[in-house]
Amino acid sequence: MEKSSHEKKRTAAELCSCVDDKTSTLHLEFTIPGVHKKDINLKLNEDSFNLKADKNDIEYVSSGSFCCPVEIKKTEASYENGLLLINIPLKDPWKDAYNVPIH
């Protein structure tokens, strides 16, 4: 099968990640130069992420797992000058813990 000349080349979006212990927040920074905000598709689960961002004939891609469960509905993201900044609060590990009755 011959490849179409319009197929996008995939390349990894450069990622820098760190946890801020003081604010219990996971910070993700993706370098995706030249992409328009409308062409960024970011999906999160409690334990993982998937990023696709289109730019002309290039598709930036990245996926991975989080170090611990996160609060996906409290996520904040911004994109400026080729840098996608994402702040995801970490879940309180005791929030849904079961309190065992002692007899």
VMD Tcl script that draws the C-alpha trace (Angstrom):
set ca {
  {0.00 0.00 0.00}
  {1.39 3.37 -1.01}
  {1.49 6.11 1.63}
  {-0.42 9.29 0.98}
  {1.69 12.42 0.74}
  {-0.79 14.03 3.17}
  {-0.21 11.64 6.08}
  {1.06 13.37 9.19}
  {4.39 12.47 10.70}
  {4.15 11.69 14.41}
  {6.68 13.04 16.86}
  {6.82 13.04 20.64}
  {5.73 16.17 22.46}
  {8.55 17.09 24.84}
  {7.35 16.69 28.44}
  {8.63 18.01 31.74}
  {6.70 16.90 34.83}
  {7.06 17.42 38.57}
  {5.02 17.22 41.76}
  {4.65 20.25 44.01}
  {4.46 18.68 47.48}
  {3.41 21.97 49.10}
  {0.26 22.30 46.98}
  {-0.24 18.57 46.22}
  {-0.28 19.35 42.50}
  {1.16 17.54 39.51}
  {2.60 19.94 36.91}
  {2.95 18.86 33.28}
  {4.62 21.05 30.66}
  {4.46 20.01 27.01}
  {6.51 21.73 24.32}
  {4.42 21.74 21.14}
  {5.63 24.68 19.03}
  {3.52 26.17 16.28}
  {0.32 24.40 17.28}
  {-2.96 26.32 17.52}
  {-4.90 25.92 20.76}
  {-7.91 24.55 18.84}
  {-5.74 21.70 17.49}
  {-4.78 20.35 20.94}
  {-6.63 17.28 22.19}
  {-5.83 16.39 25.82}
  {-7.59 13.52 27.59}
  {-7.14 12.58 31.24}
  {-8.11 9.62 33.37}
  {-7.42 9.35 37.10}
  {-4.24 7.45 36.32}
  {-3.12 8.51 32.82}
  {-3.11 11.09 30.01}
  {-3.14 11.19 26.22}
  {-2.12 14.21 24.14}
  {-2.45 14.80 20.41}
  {-1.69 18.16 18.81}
  {-1.75 18.84 15.06}
  {0.49 21.23 13.19}
  {0.41 21.15 9.40}
  {2.01 17.79 8.50}
  {3.12 16.94 12.08}
  {1.14 15.33 14.87}
  {2.67 15.74 18.34}
  {1.75 12.81 20.55}
  {2.34 11.77 24.13}
  {0.75 9.42 26.63}
  {1.69 8.23 30.06}
  {0.69 7.30 33.57}
  {0.50 9.50 36.62}
  {2.51 8.79 39.76}
  {-0.69 8.62 41.81}
  {-4.45 9.32 41.37}
  {-5.41 12.86 40.40}
  {-8.50 15.08 40.49}
  {-9.11 15.32 36.74}
  {-12.16 17.61 36.98}
  {-10.08 20.21 38.86}
  {-7.38 20.32 36.17}
  {-6.29 23.70 34.82}
  {-4.51 24.07 31.48}
  {-3.17 26.97 29.45}
  {-1.31 27.24 26.16}
  {0.97 30.08 25.13}
  {4.02 30.40 22.87}
  {4.25 26.67 22.17}
  {4.07 25.61 25.82}
  {1.07 23.71 27.20}
  {0.97 24.06 31.01}
  {-1.24 21.68 32.99}
  {-1.82 21.69 36.75}
  {-3.59 18.65 38.18}
  {-4.41 18.39 41.89}
  {-3.44 15.08 43.43}
  {-6.20 13.09 45.11}
  {-6.15 12.84 48.88}
  {-5.15 9.19 49.39}
  {-7.45 8.94 52.41}
  {-10.51 10.63 50.84}
  {-12.30 7.40 49.88}
  {-10.65 5.17 52.47}
  {-12.79 2.66 54.27}
  {-12.87 3.10 58.04}
  {-12.70 -0.42 59.47}
  {-14.90 -0.94 62.53}
  {-13.09 -2.49 65.47}
  {-15.13 -5.04 67.49}
}
mol new
graphics top color blue
foreach p $ca { graphics top sphere $p radius 0.5 }
foreach p [lrange $ca 0 end-1] q [lrange $ca 1 end] { graphics top cylinder $p $q radius 0.2 }
display resetview
